[in-house]
Amino acid sequence: MSAAAGTGIPPGPSPHGLPPATEALVSLLRTLIVALFLLTFVLQPFLIPSESMERTLLVGDFLLVNKQIFAPAGGPANPGRWLLPYREVQRGDIVVFHHSMPPYLIKRVLGLPGDRIRMDGTHLLVNEIAMDEPYAVFEPAPANPFRDNFPATLYTDPNVDPAWWTQLQLLTHNGELVVPPGQYFVLGDNRNHSKDSRYWGLVPRDAIVARPLVIYFSLRHRSTTDTAGGENDRLGHGAGLSARMSALARWNRIFRVVH
């Protein structure tokens, strides 16, 4: 038995020379500082509010995003570059970016500066090459010539921003949108139910702030667009604890890496 156990002798100071209560407080402060650093400079949580990225991201998914990967590599704005290295935006990246309404959006980059973009029904062509897009879904929706045959020559959809429509005519050559320098063309994976670059325009490079890393929690939320009733969106029923827990969250999505 140790000298302190059962003898009433108070435990001595920690190996660092601090009383136990002070050592515990210092340890807690260290943990808080590390957590604040990660959340301020490196990671940030986001909640998916809409169906525009189904089925890659579902309504109710909570994401941790990497805020440093697209930050300038050499400046003070990227103190976490030693942890999550910097790189440029690539075609196929899912990105978080500033937007006027709401303040943040999340979409997939499909057009880089200089790319020529055209959409023909369910086919996306970049530089006249049809893209292989296993992530894209086309849930039932009324026909929309503007959405399905982009860039369109007629203003047929009232959801299109008028200023973007004017700019789009200037950027369209031989039936293709030519992405200008410093701009990116983004789409939602849920193509028939996504307001994206087709409707409001291109994303400037300096508006792109993060890339999703992992889904750390996912609350069940019935999809309003998935008429097929995907497995991940069914609400559970039953009186037992197991059924109630199953109805609360999509447990199979927790810690899923985002691609």
C-alpha positions, 0 to 999 in steps of 0.5 A, spaced: 500 500 500 502 506 498 504 511 503 498 516 501 493 510 501 488 509 507 493 513 512 490 520 511 496 523 508 495 528 503 498 527 496 504 530 494 505 535 489 505 533 482 512 532 478 512 539 475 512 542 483 505 544 482 499 542 487 494 537 484 488 542 483 493 547 480 496 541 475 489 539 473 487 546 472 493 547 468 492 541 464 485 543 462 487 550 460 492 546 455 486 542 452 482 548 451 488 552 448 489 546 443 481 546 442 481 553 440 487 553 436 484 547 432 477 550 431 480 558 430 485 556 425 484 549 422 478 546 423 471 548 424 464 545 424 458 546 419 451 543 419 448 541 412 442 545 411 439 542 404 439 537 399 443 540 394 449 535 395 445 529 396 447 523 396 454 525 398 452 530 404 445 529 407 441 534 411 443 533 418 450 531 417 455 535 421 462 536 418 469 538 420 472 542 415 479 544 413 480 551 413 487 551 412 488 547 405 486 553 401 489 558 405 496 562 402 502 557 403 507 562 406 503 567 410 501 568 417 494 567 415 496 559 415 499 558 422 496 550 421 500 549 415 505 544 418 499 540 420 494 540 414 498 542 408 496 547 403 494 546 396 490 549 390 483 548 388 482 542 384 477 539 379 472 535 383 474 538 390 468 539 395 469 546 397 466 551 403 465 558 400 463 565 402 456 567 399 451 573 399 445 569 401 446 564 406 453 567 408 456 560 406 455 555 401 458 548 400 458 545 392 463 541 388 468 544 383 467 542 376 470 548 372 477 551 373 480 557 370 480 557 363 475 550 362 470 550 357 463 548 360 457 545 357 451 541 360 447 536 356 442 533 360 445 529 365 452 529 362 457 534 364 462 536 359 469 540 360 473 542 355 469 537 350 470 531 355 464 528 358 466 527 366 465 521 369 461 523 375 459 517 380 457 522 385 452 526 381 444 524 382 438 526 378 432 526 382 425 527 379 424 534 377 420 538 372 424 539 365 428 545 365 431 547 359 436 552 362 438 547 368 439 541 363 442 544 357 447 549 360 449 555 358 442 556 355 441 561 350 434 563 352 432 566 359 427 561 361 428 560 369 426 566 374 431 563 379 437 565 375 440 572 377 439 577 372 446 580 373 449 573 372 445 572 366 448 578 363 455 576 364 453 569 362 452 571 355 459 575 355 462 568 357 459 564 353 463 562 346 461 557 341 455 554 346 460 553 352 461 557 358 469 559 358 471 560 366 475 566 367 481 567 371 481 567 378 474 564 378 471 557 379 464 553 376 461 549 382 455 544 382 451 541 387 451 533 386 443 533 387 443 536 380 436 537 379 435 540 386 441 545 387 442 552 386 449 553 384 453 556 378 448 555 373 443 560 377 448 565 380 455 565 377 462 563 379 466 563 385 472 567 386 478 564 388 478 568 395 471 566 397 473 559 397 475 558 405 475 550 406 474 543 404 470 538 408 474 533 412 469 528 415 462 527 418 462 527 425 455 526 427 449 526 422 442 527 425 436 523 421 432 528 417 427 526 411 429 528 405 424 533 401 427 531 394 429 524 394 422 520 392 426 514 392 426 514 400 434 513 400 436 508 406 439 514 410 433 518 410 428 513 413 425 515 419 425 509 424 419 507 428 418 503 434 417 504 442 424 500 444 430 504 446 434 501 440 429 504 435 429 511 438 436 511 438 436 509 430 431 514 429 435 519 432 442 519 428 445 516 422 450 512 426 453 509 419 455 516 417 459 518 423 466 519 422 465 518 414 471 521 410 468 526 405 470 525 398 
